[in-house]
């Protein structure tokens, strides 16, 4: 078998699909509804039950996410899908309700607070190395291990491991909900009103309600107990206050935002790391260069937050993984007024999508867009700002972006400094998006420990 020249990609549709074909395709892989032409055009429009547009032009995207934010709120489909699980948290809320929550939560993710959480990330990277070493020579699903690693981090930084909250049960409940409710309903494609129930979201609500009750109890227990030691995310949120109104989050608001951070705060980072490891195994030359850099900086110890500025290639690999496999492959908006994008009329209530997967592979914006080339990010100023959107942009850019990048660089640098990862024949992952772009089938790699003579592995931190 001839080795692939490019990493795995989603086969995009080359001819129009009707409602039934669109439903079947989207329930298996949402990205399958993106037309191939979207990787070669600034904007594509059509009608599948209701009128829609896909926008890949950076200036038009800037208008949607920055200049005319109120015209393009999150789509009704997105809100209906997620609100039962995470309420009117930062991810869902709009207008004044979103603005005050954002002002209250922003200090939680300040540079200092994120740096203070670095030791938790370093410790999780060490535990991942121990699991990989203990597995011996057999292949390992690194996607699954990265989920465990990043979940260790979010559980520790959210609740300081105090045992007051079963974070694993919360994660499983939300995953179960998304597994059923997250699949696009035929009602969504046909544009049925919001009040028409979506069956999957009704059937999966019981576990979510139980999860919310547990989370409420944990918030109230912490409110009564107060912080102990270095403040964790819950302490910081409890202390958070809108500087304009002096408003603080009540228990329900704290709970909804915590649930959002727990899921989003580890899912997206785990996916980025899983795909980054797949890409490093795909291109051994890039992996070797990255390992050399990591070993020179780390000298056998695990990476820390203070090392990140000295690991530019590791960061470039993370960015390129986010370009090729963005966790949120499509973001959807509902136009609330008449507008014009790329010279084309957009009508009120039209669905306007930014297919980030197609944007990141658009031939008008990227050279050889399907190729794995981390050096694209050596000069970030050369990349149009709204051509690369792994965390969104504008006022609603992901509040935890710096947290995610710090964690991903710490973990990837530590792993590459200690192991050589090689692919398992016939076990390539399949990029499939339901709510996030996951490597279906796992990322199965063989991990060869680097000897102390070449890596200085397992040396004590300095």
Buried (B, 14 or more C-beta within 10 A) or exposed (E): EEEEEEBBBBEBBEEEBEEEBBBEBBBBBBBBBBBBEBBBBBBBBEEBBEBBBBBBBBEBBBBBBBEBBEBBBBBBBBBBBBBBBBBBBBBBBBEEEBBBBBBBBBBBBEEEBBBBBBBBBBBBBBBBBEEBBEBEEEBBBBBBBBBBBBBBBBBBBBBBBBEBBBBEBBBEBBBBBBEBBBBBBBBBBEBBEEEEEBEBBEEBBEBBEEBBEBBBBBBBEBEEEEBEEEBBBBBBBBEBBBEEEEBBBEBBBBBBBBBBBBBBBBBBBBBBBBBBBBBBBBBBEBBEBBBBBBBEBBEBBBBBBEBBEBBBBBBBBBBBBBBBBBBBBBBBBBBBEEBEBBEBEBEEEBBBBBBBBBBBBBEEBBEEBBBBBBEBBEEEEEBEEBBBBBBBBBEBEBBBBBBBBBBBBBBBBBBBBBBBBBBBEEEBBEBBBBBBBBBBEBBBBBBEBBEEEEBBBBEEEE
